[in-house]
Amino acid sequence: MTPASRTPAAPPAPPLRERKKQRTRQTLIDTALTLFTRRGFGSVTLDELCAEVEVSKRTFFRYFTSKEDVALAPLHDVWRAYQGELAARLDALRATGDAADAVRTTGSDGPQTLLHLMRDALLAALDRTAADTDWTRRALLSHRLAERTPSMVAHGLHFCERTTGDVLELLHGALVLDGPDDPRPRFAGEMLLSAHRHALATWSARAGADPEPAPADVPDEAQLAALVRESVAALADGLALTATPRRTG
């Protein structure tokens, strides 16, 4: 066997301390989603959640800022991963020194558009986050809670705005743009977010009406990824859609 044909070594496991922290964080998320789904978000206090997991409120605040934060964690984790994926792609783009040599949209003969670069970063983040086999069910419960909880919606909007600011900083540092006030990167990010929201809502509807669907009844992440692709593809059609009135009578 030549050195080039050897199977790459698996990455080392995280230290024990880090694994314990990950388990505690995940237990808080799972317990919160179960309690909030069964009893209602507003009917569960933070004290009750901490008591159920057998941790102090001080420990809880090491991981999350609020009940809304823990309830939205499965969805927000994707966007945190997205920032890392996007940064890596921008670094690769800059390393080529030539946009024509950058990663290209499938089937395209030209440089990849910013929207598609961002889409691919989101899909890679989704794939990475969903490597945890329970993520899809957590994401479904989180999305459905947010649909009926105004405070979660407000928290999510604040998170999105903060994330958008971080992404814009990345883009302005890596790409040739028309100055710091160029609105196009923000528009591209807002379109991607809109496409993701539509895909997530469609994906959630496919799970049926059961408030706590069994894992086998939850559509997998591949279906969500496909819906994201379809939604992004529909953006161009939406911008070019002619306002043709219906005939009356």
N, C-alpha and C positions, 0 to 999 in steps of 0.2 A: 504493500500500500504506500503510495507516495504521500508526502506531507500535504499536498494540495487536496488529496481525496479524503483526508481524515475528517470525521464528524466533529464540528466545533464543540468544545467543552461547554457544558451547561453553565450559566452564570451562577456564582456562589449564592447560597441561600442567605437572606438577610440575617443579621445577628439576632440572638434570642430576644433581646430587649425590644428590637424593632418589630419582631413578629408578635410579641405580646401587645404592643401598642396597636398594631394593625387589627388584632383580634378584638381588642377592647372597642376600637372605633367601629368595627363592623357589627359588633353586638349591640352597640348603641343605636346604629342605623336600623338594624333589623327589628329590634324591640320597639323603637319609636314608630316605625312604619306599621307594625302590627297593632300597637295600641291606638294610634291615631286612626287607622282604618276601621277598627272595630268599635271604638268609642267616640270618635270625632276628635279633630285636632284640638278644639277649644276645651274639651272635657278632660284632657289629660294634662296634669301639671308637670312641671320640670322635676319637682320633688318625687312624684310618682314614677316617672321614667327612671330617675337615678336609683330609686329604691328597687325597681324591678331588675335592673342590671347589677345592683349592689356596688355602686360607685358613688362617690361624693359629688356634689355639684361642682366643687373645685376641679375634680377630675374631668367632669363633663366639659367644662369651659377650656380645658386644654385642647379639646378637639373641635368644639363647635361654639358659635357665638350665641345661639338661641335655638328654640324648638324649630323655627323655620329653617335654620341652617342645617340641622340634622335631617329634617324631612326631605330637603332638596339635595342632599349630598350625592345620591346616585346620579342625578342629572348634572350637577355642577362638576362632578369628577371628570366627566367627559370633556367639558370645556377647559378644565385645568390641563388635561392631557393634550387638548387641542393646541394650547399655547406652545407647549413643548414641541409638538409635531410641526407646527408652523415655523417656529424658530429654526428647527433643523433644516426644513426645506428652503428657507430664506438664506441660511448659511451656505447650503449647497448651490443655490442660484448665484450667490455672490462669488463663490469659488470658481464658477465657470468663466466669469468675466464677460459672458456673452449670452444675452437672453435667448438667442436662437439655439443655444446648446443646452438650455434648461430642460427640466422634466416637462414633457409635452402632454397635452390632453390626448387621450386615445383617439386615433383616427385623424388627428390634426397635423398639418404640415408646418404650422407656425408655432411661435412661443405660446406657452400656456397662459391663459388669462388669469388675472388675479383672483377672480371668483372661483375658477376651477382649481387653482393652487390651494385656496382656502378650503374648498370642498374636499379635496383629497386629504388635506391635513385633518379635517373633521372625521372623515371616514377612517383614517388610520387611528385616530384617537378613540373612536367608537370600537374598533376592532380590539385595540389594546385593553380598553376598560372592560369590554364584554368577555375577555379571556376568563374572568371570574364567572363561572357558569350560573351563579344566582343573580347576576347583575340585571338581566332583563326583567325579572319579576320585581326586583327592587325599583327599577326605573319606572315600571308600569304603576306600581303603588304610589310612588312619588308624584308622577304626573297626574294621576287621578285625584290625589289629595290637593294638589295645587289648583286644579280646576274648580274646586269648591271652597277654597280657603283664601280669602282676600289678603291676609297678612303674608301668606306664602307667595302670592303673586307680586306683592310689593317688594318682598325680599329678593325674589328672582329678578325683578327689573333692576334693582340696585346692583345685584351681582353682574348682570349683563352689561350694565353701563361701565362698571369698573373693569370688567374683562375687555370690553371694547376699547377702553382707554389704553390698556396694556398692549393690545393687539395693534392699535394705531401707532403706538410708540415703536413697536417692532418694525412695522411696515415703513414708516418714515425714515427709520435708520438703515433700511436695507434696499429700498427701491428709489428709482428716479421719479420724483413726483413734482407737481407744480407748486412747490413751497409748502410750508407748514399748514396752510389753510386749504389745501387741495381736498375737496369733499369726497372724491371718488373712492378712496379706501374705506371711508365710513359707509358709503352707500353699498359697497360690495359686502361689507360685514353685516350690515342690516339686512340685505337680501338673503345672505346665507342663514342668518338667524331666523328670518321669516320662513324660509324653505324648511328648516329643521323643525320649527314649531308645527307646520302643516304636516310634515312627515310623522312627527311624534303623535299628533292627534289621530291621524289615520291608523297608525300602528296600534295605538291604544284601543281604538274602536274594534279592531279585529279580534281582540281578546274576549269579546262578549261583555255581558252585563254583570257577571259575577264579581262582587267587590274584592274577593280574594281568590282569584283563579289559581288552579293547580299549575305547577310549573309546566306540565305538558300542554296546557291551554294557552300559554303565553307565546306570542309570535317571537321567533328568535331575532338576534341582532342582524342577521343577513337580510331579513325582510325590512327592518328599519333602515339599513344602509341602502337598499334598493329604492325605498321611498324617498330618502334624501336625494339620491341621484335623480329620480323622476321629478322631484320638486324643483331642484336647481335647473334642470332642463326646461321646465315649464316657465321659468322666470323670463327668458327671452321672448317666448310667445306672449306672455302677459304684457310685457312692455310694448309689443307691437300689435296688441289686440285692437282691432278697429271697433269704435263705438257705434255699432250698427243697431238702430232701434228696431224693436219688434213691430210688426204691422198690427194695426188695430182693426177691429171689425171682422 
